[in-house]
Amino acid sequence: MQMNHYTFFKNLHLGEKPFILPNAWDPLSAIILEQVGFKALGTTSWGMANARGQNDSEQCDFETFLEQTRRIISAVKLPVTVDIESGYSDDHAQICEHVLQIARLGAVGINIEDSSKCSNSLRSMKDQAEILSKLKHVLRNEGYSEFFINARSDVFLVDDYCIDDALSRITTYQLSGADGIFLPGLNDEKVIEKVIQSISIPVNLMALKSLINYQKAALLGINRLSIGNGLSDATISFIHQIANLMYKENDLTALFDHPEMSLQLI
């Protein structure tokens, strides 16, 4: 029996070593990641916002975001999990509808934050737990019971975070139906160990300058290492560098100073 995308994606989290999840921001970046050999990919809201000429944090309407996402998912055959930020709403019913629309595009999962774009602060733990519970219920009722909800907590992005509050949030989100926990900003090895010991679902961290050693990540027991906006930022930096050389020094050599590319497009 052929394994479906949902099961395949979930199983990627269960290996002895973490799997690296690259993040695409448009159809071309997704195609490149697929042709390089990655087995799954995520989207990056930061990179998608940059591609629109905007800053991150839900600066467009949801329909625009949905169309961007559709084009990425349609460009590849890989399982795709979507960075839906905070759900493009604070209304629970609206968030559930938005996630359903993502599921209907063929995505295998989402990351959803516990920070609110309306208040620019963390949602209460109770509020976010209710959102996760309702999402799980609605998805199950609509035939998406295997849809992977990666509950992102921004608690480690807050100055002077409280470890007890962080662990309470993480364990509560698991009990509310989260399939994985995503903790951007976390790089303290002792705290990582506490997090992994406190829950039984996969732990996802974001690659940082202080957390790019794959072997160390494996030893810590991290299940998934997301690239986030890293590849998008590196691409933008490269374009900026070449543009500066062309404009300031009339140097065009860097345009051709790269390996030959082999890319299959429709």
C-alpha positions as CSV (number, residue, x, y, z in Angstrom):
1,M,0.0,0.0,0.0
2,Q,1.4,3.4,-1.0
3,M,2.1,5.8,1.9
4,N,0.1,9.0,1.6
5,H,1.7,12.4,1.9
6,Y,0.4,12.9,5.4
7,T,1.9,9.7,6.8
8,F,5.1,10.2,4.9
9,F,5.5,13.7,6.3
10,K,4.7,12.6,9.8
11,N,7.2,9.8,9.6
12,L,10.0,12.2,8.6
13,H,9.8,13.4,12.2
14,L,10.4,9.9,13.6
15,G,13.9,9.2,12.4
16,E,16.9,8.8,14.6
17,K,18.3,12.2,13.3
18,P,16.5,15.5,12.6
19,F,15.3,16.1,9.1
20,I,16.0,19.5,7.6
21,L,12.9,21.3,6.3
22,P,13.7,24.0,3.7
23,N,11.3,26.8,3.2
24,A,10.2,28.1,-0.2
25,W,8.7,31.5,-1.0
26,D,7.6,31.1,-4.6
27,P,7.1,28.3,-7.2
28,L,10.7,28.5,-8.5
29,S,12.3,28.2,-5.0
30,A,10.0,25.2,-4.3
31,I,10.9,23.5,-7.6
32,I,14.7,24.0,-6.9
33,L,14.3,22.5,-3.5
34,E,12.4,19.5,-4.9
35,Q,14.9,18.9,-7.7
36,V,17.8,19.1,-5.3
37,G,16.3,16.1,-3.5
38,F,14.5,17.3,-0.4
39,K,11.6,15.1,0.6
40,A,9.3,17.8,2.0
41,L,9.2,21.6,2.3
42,G,7.6,24.4,4.2
43,T,6.7,27.9,3.2
44,T,8.2,31.0,4.8
45,S,5.8,33.8,5.4
46,W,8.8,36.2,5.7
47,G,10.0,35.2,2.3
48,M,6.6,35.3,0.8
49,A,6.1,38.8,2.2
50,N,9.4,39.9,0.8
51,A,8.4,38.6,-2.6
52,R,5.3,40.8,-2.4
53,G,7.5,43.8,-1.5
54,Q,6.1,43.8,2.0
55,N,7.3,43.1,5.6
56,D,6.3,40.0,7.4
57,S,3.3,39.8,9.9
58,E,0.2,39.3,7.8
59,Q,0.5,42.6,5.8
60,C,-1.6,41.3,2.9
61,D,-5.2,40.0,2.9
62,F,-5.7,36.3,3.3
63,E,-6.9,35.8,-0.3
64,T,-3.5,37.1,-1.6
65,F,-1.7,34.9,0.8
66,L,-3.8,31.9,-0.2
67,E,-3.1,32.4,-3.9
68,Q,0.7,32.6,-3.2
69,T,0.4,29.4,-1.2
70,R,-1.6,27.7,-3.9
71,R,1.1,28.4,-6.5
72,I,3.8,27.0,-4.3
73,I,1.9,23.8,-3.5
74,S,0.9,23.3,-7.2
75,A,4.5,23.6,-8.4
76,V,5.8,20.5,-6.7
77,K,4.8,16.9,-5.8
78,L,6.4,17.1,-2.3
79,P,4.4,17.3,0.9
80,V,4.2,21.0,1.8
81,T,3.5,22.5,5.2
82,V,2.4,26.1,5.4
83,D,3.5,28.9,7.6
84,I,0.1,30.6,8.3
85,E,1.5,32.9,10.9
86,S,-1.2,33.6,13.5
87,G,-4.0,32.4,11.3
88,Y,-4.8,35.8,9.7
89,S,-7.4,36.5,12.4
90,D,-7.9,36.4,16.1
91,D,-11.4,35.0,15.7
92,H,-11.4,31.3,16.3
93,A,-14.0,30.4,13.7
94,Q,-12.2,32.5,11.0
95,I,-8.8,30.9,11.9
96,C,-10.4,27.4,11.4
97,E,-11.8,28.4,8.1
98,H,-8.5,29.8,6.9
99,V,-6.7,26.5,7.9
100,L,-9.4,24.5,6.1
101,Q,-8.7,26.5,3.0
102,I,-5.0,25.7,3.3
103,A,-5.8,22.0,3.8
104,R,-8.0,22.0,0.7
105,L,-5.1,23.2,-1.4
106,G,-3.3,20.0,-0.6
107,A,-1.0,21.0,2.2
108,V,-0.1,18.4,4.7
109,G,0.2,20.7,7.7
110,I,0.7,24.2,9.1
111,N,2.7,26.2,11.6
112,I,0.5,28.4,13.6
113,E,1.8,31.0,16.1
114,D,0.6,31.8,19.6
115,S,1.3,35.5,19.0
116,S,-1.4,37.9,17.8
117,K,-0.8,40.3,15.0
118,C,-3.6,42.5,16.3
119,S,-2.2,42.9,19.8
120,N,1.5,42.4,19.0
121,S,1.8,40.2,22.0
122,L,1.5,36.5,22.9
123,R,-2.0,35.2,23.1
124,S,-3.0,33.7,26.4
125,M,-2.2,30.1,26.8
126,K,-5.9,29.3,27.3
127,D,-6.9,31.2,24.1
128,Q,-4.3,29.4,22.0
129,A,-5.2,26.0,23.5
130,E,-8.8,26.6,22.5
131,I,-7.7,27.5,18.9
132,L,-5.7,24.3,18.6
133,S,-8.5,22.2,20.0
134,K,-11.0,23.7,17.6
135,L,-8.7,23.3,14.7
136,K,-8.2,19.6,15.4
137,H,-12.0,19.1,15.7
138,V,-12.8,21.0,12.5
139,L,-10.1,19.3,10.5
140,R,-11.2,15.9,11.7
141,N,-14.8,16.6,10.8
142,E,-13.8,17.8,7.3
143,G,-11.8,14.7,6.5
144,Y,-8.3,16.0,7.4
145,S,-7.7,14.0,10.5
146,E,-4.0,13.4,9.5
147,F,-3.3,17.1,8.9
148,F,-0.1,18.0,10.9
149,I,-0.6,21.0,13.3
150,N,2.8,22.3,14.3
151,A,2.1,24.6,17.2
152,R,4.6,27.4,17.2
153,S,5.2,29.2,20.4
154,D,7.0,32.6,20.3
155,V,7.7,32.5,24.0
156,F,11.4,32.2,23.4
157,L,11.3,35.4,21.3
158,V,10.2,37.4,24.3
159,D,12.8,39.2,26.4
160,D,13.4,37.5,29.8
161,Y,11.1,34.6,29.0
162,C,10.0,32.4,31.9
163,I,11.0,28.7,31.4
164,D,8.1,27.5,33.6
165,D,5.6,29.5,31.4
166,A,7.3,28.1,28.3
167,L,7.0,24.5,29.5
168,S,3.4,25.1,30.6
169,R,2.5,26.4,27.1
170,I,4.2,23.5,25.3
171,T,2.6,20.8,27.4
172,T,-0.8,22.5,27.1
173,Y,-0.5,22.7,23.3
174,Q,0.3,19.0,23.1
175,L,-2.8,18.2,25.2
176,S,-4.9,20.5,22.9
177,G,-4.1,18.3,19.9
178,A,-0.8,19.7,18.5
179,D,1.1,17.2,16.4
180,G,4.4,19.0,16.9
181,I,5.9,22.0,18.7
182,F,7.9,24.7,16.9
183,L,10.1,27.0,19.1
184,P,11.9,29.7,17.1
185,G,14.6,31.5,19.0
186,L,15.4,28.6,21.3
187,N,19.1,27.7,21.3
188,D,19.9,27.0,25.0
189,E,20.9,23.3,25.1
190,K,19.7,22.8,28.7
191,V,16.3,24.3,27.9
192,I,16.1,22.2,24.7
193,E,16.6,19.1,26.8
194,K,13.9,20.1,29.3
195,V,11.5,20.7,26.4
196,I,12.2,17.4,24.8
197,Q,11.7,15.6,28.2
198,S,8.4,17.4,28.9
199,I,6.5,16.3,25.8
200,S,6.1,13.2,23.6
201,I,5.5,14.9,20.2
202,P,8.2,16.1,17.8
203,V,10.2,19.2,18.6
204,N,11.0,21.6,15.8
205,L,13.6,24.3,16.1
206,M,14.6,27.0,13.7
207,A,18.2,27.1,12.3
208,L,20.1,30.0,13.8
209,K,23.7,31.1,13.6
210,S,24.0,29.6,17.1
211,L,22.1,26.4,16.1
212,I,23.4,25.2,12.7
213,N,25.5,22.2,13.9
214,Y,23.5,19.3,12.6
215,Q,25.4,16.7,14.7
216,K,24.7,18.7,17.9
217,A,21.0,19.0,16.9
218,A,20.9,15.2,16.5
219,L,22.5,14.6,19.9
220,L,20.0,16.9,21.6
221,G,17.1,14.9,20.1
222,I,15.6,17.6,17.9
223,N,13.2,16.0,15.4
224,R,13.0,18.8,12.8
225,L,15.2,21.7,11.9
226,S,13.5,24.4,9.9
227,I,15.4,26.8,7.7
228,G,12.7,29.5,8.0
229,N,13.6,32.7,6.2
230,G,17.3,31.8,6.0
231,L,17.4,30.7,2.4
232,S,15.2,33.6,1.3
233,D,17.5,36.1,3.1
234,A,20.6,34.5,1.6
235,T,19.1,34.8,-1.9
236,I,18.1,38.5,-1.3
237,S,21.6,39.2,0.0
238,F,23.2,37.6,-3.1
239,I,21.0,39.7,-5.4
240,H,21.9,42.8,-3.4
241,Q,25.6,42.0,-3.6
242,I,25.6,41.4,-7.4
243,A,23.5,44.5,-8.0
244,N,26.0,46.7,-6.0
245,L,28.9,45.4,-8.1
246,M,27.0,46.2,-11.3
247,Y,25.9,49.6,-10.3
248,K,28.9,50.9,-8.3
249,E,31.8,49.2,-10.0
250,N,30.4,48.4,-13.5
251,D,31.4,44.8,-12.8
252,L,29.3,42.3,-14.7
253,T,31.6,39.3,-14.1
254,A,29.7,38.0,-11.1
255,L,26.7,37.4,-13.2
256,F,28.4,34.5,-14.8
257,D,30.6,33.4,-11.9
258,H,28.4,30.4,-10.8
259,P,28.1,26.7,-11.7
260,E,26.0,25.7,-14.7
261,M,22.4,25.1,-13.6
262,S,20.2,22.2,-14.6
263,L,16.5,23.0,-13.9
264,Q,13.5,21.3,-15.2
265,L,10.5,23.6,-15.6
266,I,7.1,23.0,-17.1
